Amino acid sequence: MPNTFTQIHIHFVFAVKFREALIQPHWKERLYQYITAIVQDYGHKMLIINGMSDHVHFLIGLRPNQSISDLMQDVKGGSSKWINEEKLVNGRFAWQEGYGAFSYSKSQVPGLINYIQNQQEHHRKMTFQEEYVQLLEELKIPFDPKYIFKDLS
């Protein structure tokens, strides 16, 4: 789109179904490369991607040619299909329903990159669920805890 200028930074967070620790160190980089390829195929700019065995964080420069919900459907659907086709887990892999998508200003990007980069250190102090609730509270996003996570039951 000529004469269209944007600067949209979105931090995405999503979890493995039931927050199971299924993402293994020996294939997580391949997963991140796969997700990055999906993001870049739509013209968005991947700034950083990282996570833990039960969830993923990534920060992108979002182009306005695609909705956030369409991008996340493609990322989650494509990556879970890839994990299953590659038989990287026993049984069927799936992501938890929903996701977090949070906007940040350019001045906040370096701190957020550092935060995402240091996930392993950060999670020595708190669980993913604690982290996610803290993030929602810091951003003053109203929520009902019973709708954030589905437990294995």
C-alpha positions as CSV (number, residue, x, y, z in Angstrom):
1,M,0.0,0.0,0.0
2,P,1.7,3.2,-1.1
3,N,1.7,6.0,1.4
4,T,0.8,3.7,4.3
5,F,3.2,3.9,7.2
6,T,2.9,1.9,10.4
7,Q,4.9,0.9,13.4
8,I,3.0,-1.9,15.2
9,H,4.8,-4.1,17.7
10,I,2.9,-7.1,19.0
11,H,4.0,-9.6,21.7
12,F,2.3,-12.9,21.3
13,V,2.0,-15.6,24.0
14,F,0.4,-19.0,23.7
15,A,0.7,-22.3,25.5
16,V,0.7,-26.1,24.8
17,K,-2.6,-27.6,25.4
18,F,-3.1,-28.3,29.2
19,R,0.3,-26.5,29.6
20,E,2.1,-29.8,29.1
21,A,5.9,-29.6,28.8
22,L,6.0,-31.1,25.3
23,I,8.4,-28.7,23.5
24,Q,11.8,-30.5,23.7
25,P,15.2,-28.8,23.6
26,H,16.3,-31.0,20.6
27,W,13.6,-29.6,18.3
28,K,12.5,-26.3,19.8
29,E,14.8,-24.2,17.5
30,R,13.3,-26.0,14.5
31,L,9.8,-25.0,15.8
32,Y,10.9,-21.4,16.2
33,Q,12.3,-21.4,12.7
34,Y,9.0,-22.8,11.4
35,I,6.9,-20.2,13.2
36,T,9.3,-17.4,12.1
37,A,8.8,-18.6,8.4
38,I,5.0,-18.4,8.8
39,V,5.3,-14.9,10.2
40,Q,7.8,-13.7,7.5
41,D,5.7,-15.3,4.7
42,Y,3.0,-12.7,5.5
43,G,5.6,-9.8,5.5
44,H,5.8,-9.3,9.2
45,K,9.1,-8.9,10.9
46,M,10.1,-11.4,13.6
47,L,12.1,-9.5,16.3
48,I,12.5,-12.4,18.7
49,I,11.0,-15.8,19.5
50,N,11.7,-17.9,22.6
51,G,9.8,-19.9,25.2
52,M,9.8,-22.8,27.5
53,S,8.7,-26.5,27.2
54,D,5.0,-25.4,27.7
55,H,4.7,-22.1,26.0
56,V,6.0,-19.7,23.3
57,H,6.6,-15.9,23.3
58,F,7.3,-13.9,20.1
59,L,7.5,-10.2,19.2
60,I,6.9,-9.0,15.7
61,G,6.6,-5.8,13.7
62,L,3.1,-6.4,12.4
63,R,2.1,-5.2,8.9
64,P,-1.5,-4.1,8.6
65,N,-2.3,-6.5,5.7
66,Q,-3.3,-9.3,8.0
67,S,-5.4,-9.5,11.2
68,I,-3.9,-10.7,14.4
69,S,-6.5,-13.5,14.7
70,D,-5.7,-14.7,11.1
71,L,-2.0,-14.7,11.8
72,M,-2.4,-16.7,15.0
73,Q,-4.6,-19.2,13.4
74,D,-1.9,-19.8,10.8
75,V,0.9,-19.9,13.3
76,K,-0.8,-22.2,15.7
77,G,-2.5,-24.4,13.1
78,G,0.6,-24.6,10.9
79,S,3.0,-25.3,13.7
80,S,0.9,-28.0,15.4
81,K,0.4,-29.7,12.0
82,W,4.2,-29.6,11.4
83,I,4.9,-31.0,14.9
84,N,2.4,-33.8,14.3
85,E,3.7,-34.6,10.8
86,E,7.2,-34.7,12.0
87,K,6.1,-37.0,14.9
88,L,8.0,-34.9,17.4
89,V,5.7,-35.9,20.3
90,N,4.0,-39.2,21.3
91,G,0.3,-38.8,20.6
92,R,-1.3,-35.7,19.1
93,F,0.2,-32.2,19.7
94,A,-2.1,-29.2,20.1
95,W,-1.9,-25.7,21.4
96,Q,-4.2,-24.4,24.1
97,E,-7.2,-22.4,22.9
98,G,-6.6,-18.7,22.7
99,Y,-3.5,-16.6,23.0
100,G,-2.3,-13.3,24.3
101,A,-1.5,-10.4,21.9
102,F,-0.2,-7.2,23.4
103,S,0.9,-4.0,21.7
104,Y,4.0,-2.1,22.7
105,S,5.6,1.2,21.8
106,K,9.0,1.3,20.1
107,S,10.6,2.6,23.3
108,Q,9.4,-0.6,25.1
109,V,10.8,-3.0,22.5
110,P,14.4,-3.4,23.8
111,G,13.2,-4.3,27.3
112,L,10.6,-6.8,25.9
113,I,13.3,-8.4,23.7
114,N,15.4,-8.9,26.8
115,Y,12.4,-10.3,28.7
116,I,11.7,-12.8,25.9
117,Q,15.3,-13.7,25.5
118,N,15.7,-14.6,29.2
119,Q,12.7,-16.9,29.5
120,Q,14.7,-19.7,31.1
121,E,16.0,-17.5,33.8
122,H,12.6,-15.8,34.4
123,H,10.9,-19.2,34.8
124,R,13.2,-20.3,37.6
125,K,11.1,-17.8,39.7
126,M,7.6,-18.4,38.4
127,T,5.4,-20.7,36.4
128,F,3.9,-19.9,33.0
129,Q,0.5,-19.4,34.6
130,E,1.9,-17.0,37.2
131,E,3.7,-15.1,34.4
132,Y,0.6,-14.8,32.3
133,V,-1.6,-13.6,35.1
134,Q,1.1,-11.1,36.1
135,L,1.3,-9.9,32.5
136,L,-2.5,-9.4,32.3
137,E,-2.5,-7.6,35.6
138,E,0.4,-5.3,34.6
139,L,-1.4,-4.4,31.4
140,K,-4.6,-3.9,33.3
141,I,-6.5,-6.4,31.2
142,P,-9.6,-7.7,33.0
143,F,-9.8,-11.5,33.0
144,D,-11.6,-14.4,34.8
145,P,-9.0,-17.1,35.7
146,K,-11.3,-19.9,34.8
147,Y,-11.2,-18.8,31.1
148,I,-7.4,-18.5,30.8
149,F,-6.3,-22.1,31.1
150,K,-7.9,-25.5,30.6
151,D,-6.6,-28.1,33.0
152,L,-6.1,-31.7,32.2
153,S,-9.2,-33.4,33.6
